[in-house]
Amino acid sequence: MIVDGKPPTRGRPKTLERDHVLKTALMCYWATSPDVAISKICAKAGASKPGLYREFGSDDGLKEAVLSVYGEIVSTRRSEILASEQPFSEVLEALITYTIQDRRALGLPDGCLLFAMRARRDEFGPLTRKKIDQLRLDSLEKYRQWIDRAKANGEFRADMSTETAALYLDAQAGNAMRLQKEGISNEVIGEILRTAFSAL
C-alpha cells in the first residue's frame, strides 16, 4: 500500500538519535571508563537496548563509532598545530598549551579516552582494536611530517631518527594524559612536558 505517494517502510520506525547516543557514550567512557555498561548508556541517552544494537551492531561497534567521533574531536586542533609553519619551538609550546588546557572549563573530562583505551587495547573487540590502531598510526604520521619539516629547516637534532622522535612525543603525550587523569595539576604537567621535550 502507498500512503501519500510513499511506500511503507518495513519494521519498526527508527527512533534512536545516533549523534545523541554517541555523545552520551563518549562522555561516559571518557569520564569514567570504557567498561560502562550498555544499559547505563541507554538509560542516560533515553535509548532502548534493541535500538542501540540495531544501530551499532554490538558493544564493539558502539566503541568503534565513539572512537571515530573522539578522534575527530581531539585530532583536529592537534593536526592544525602540527601543520603550522611556525618555528619548531613555538609549535612545541602550542602542543603543550593544548595538552594542559583546562578541560573542565570546556565541559570535558580530564585525560584522554584514546590513550586510556590504547592501554587496554587487547580487551576490546576487533572493530575497536582496528580503530585504536588506525588513530595511533594517524597521530604518529602527523608527528613524523612535522619532525621532517623541522629537520629540513635545521630546527631538529639530526642524531635522532624521525621514528624515534615521533614515538617519544606520543609517549610523552600519553604520560601527560595519565597524570592529568590522576589529578596532577596542569601546571606541573606542563613543567614535566617542557623538561621531557628539552631532549629534542
Phi, psi and omega in degrees: 000141178248128180246127180054034177080004183242137176290151180291151176268153181265151176076190182285149177293148181278112183248350183288130177269099187304311183297321179294317179296317180298316179297319180296313180297317180302311182292325177296311180297316185292316184285329183243279177191163177292359180276358181304131184291148176305320182298323179290320178297318179298318181296316181291325183272351184068034182244159178267152176300312179301322179295319179296316181292327176296323184282319188248349176087319184190174173300322178298317179295322178295314181297321177298315180295321178298316180296326177298316178294315181298318179301321178293321182295308189276335186272337184299306181293319180297321178296321178297318179296313183292334180275356182297149177268010178292161177304152183308315183297325180287322177294320179299317179293324177296322177296318179296314180301318179295319183295322186259015179300155181286098183295323185293329176295336179265001182076024182245150177289160174287165177080188183227122180298319182296314179296323178297320180282328175300322181294340182239026188313313187289352179275349186260171180284174185296324180293317180293318179298318180297319179292319177302313181297318181296315180295323178294315180297320178298317180296314180297323179295321177297318177298316181299315181299318179296314181297318179298321176295319179295321177296317180297331179269003180071025184255000184229143182302135185278344185272002177246129181291154178300319181297315179298316181297318180297316179294324179296314179298317179298318181294319180293322178296318178297319179296320179298318180292325177294317179296320179298317179297330180280355177096008176291139184295150179297329178297316180292318179298321177300318179296319179298315180296317181296323177294315181296318183283348176295341178289346181270000000 
